[in-house]
């Protein structure tokens, strides 16, 4: 069974630590520092960030903050929890660095103090600070693993196809992975559409349904719900990124030959039943000229598949706001039920990829906004057309692609790469996220 998301009773709390010099840890003692509010955002497209506000009248605490900043590696740790004092559900400890902070002087005489605001970001920002010149060799997955090992970070990486030689020239690790490696990543089954993000201090590089958590939620069974549906299928940015398909015109300078490689919709991930008929737009495919080098031919297939899958995945977006619910994580697959009149399910029900989470914590309350995306819609289309390889009659708008193996994902005991970071009060046996062996 998928984990069912329901609202909990209780209040929100956040615990903080400040690491000084990589050795000494300074806790945020409530007698010295008063928590005001926090905004914590995680995203599979971007760097995770936080904005944390406190008040303090202790000048010694401000000196400790300066000590943490002085070594150029200011580590700021926190964890968000919700529940009662005897039963609190905790998210794992998150390790950020302090991007900047400011202390605004308040009050007079003995009542004087500071409003203290920290802007933080996860380790992907840390890896942007130093650029490198290096020759990277191996599969895309192996190159990402090498970079992660250089930065001493745990990983969940889906194996990729093809051996590459790529040069990292005066560019940082985060930008190199995002701009050079993502588009060339394709698994051995021909599936592209990899994502690159950090969750619970673990670097993830894989397709959406690889070692993912599957969760289920009835929209009307949770507190404080607001839901907005977006259809961005006519956004020029998506059409210019390959929504209707991508055609790579590959030129090989060694043989002077040109070959066209097109994206394969049947290899894309699909999360629902039907898709808009983009093929009705003449010449709607994105033509992308590309010069081959010594890298394998699978490079062109990967580029075509990545751009098509990424554009298609962003067609439909739901933004849902919930109170008292923090268990949904970025990178999860969420099956959301939206029942309308006569208990008929909305066409917007079904599985989505959780692409972003935003938690706003204030006065022991938490309001969360989740961004969900998929490329298909739910419903029934009566028009039939013989369009599949068996020449059978199927709906014209039937979405091509591969539905994730939900049963296999639900039965997996793998920790998705974050088991060692767990901070809940109930613990299970930890297994490696890639191999399934105990660690």
Beta strands, then each sheet from edge to edge (+ up, - down):
strand 1: 3-4
strand 2: 11-20
strand 3: 24-27
strand 4: 33-43
strand 5: 49-56
strand 6: 75-84
strand 7: 87-90
strand 8: 94-106
strand 9: 113-122
strand 10: 131-138
strand 11: 154-157
strand 12: 164-172
strand 13: 195-199
strand 14: 202-206
strand 15: 214-218
strand 16: 226-231
strand 17: 246-252
strand 18: 257-262
strand 19: 269-270
strand 20: 286-291
strand 21: 316-323
strand 22: 333-337
strand 23: 350-362
strand 24: 365-374
strand 25: 384-386
strand 26: 393-395
strand 27: 402-403
sheet 1: 1+ 15+ 22+ 23- 4+ 5- 9+ 8- 6+ 2- 3+
sheet 2: 1+ 15+ 22+ 23- 24+ 21- 16+
sheet 3: 1+ 15+ 22+ 23- 4+ 5- 9+ 8- 6+ 7-
sheet 4: 10+ 12-
sheet 5: 11+ 14+ 13-
sheet 6: 18+ 17- 20-
sheet 7: 19+ 27+
sheet 8: 25+ 26-
end
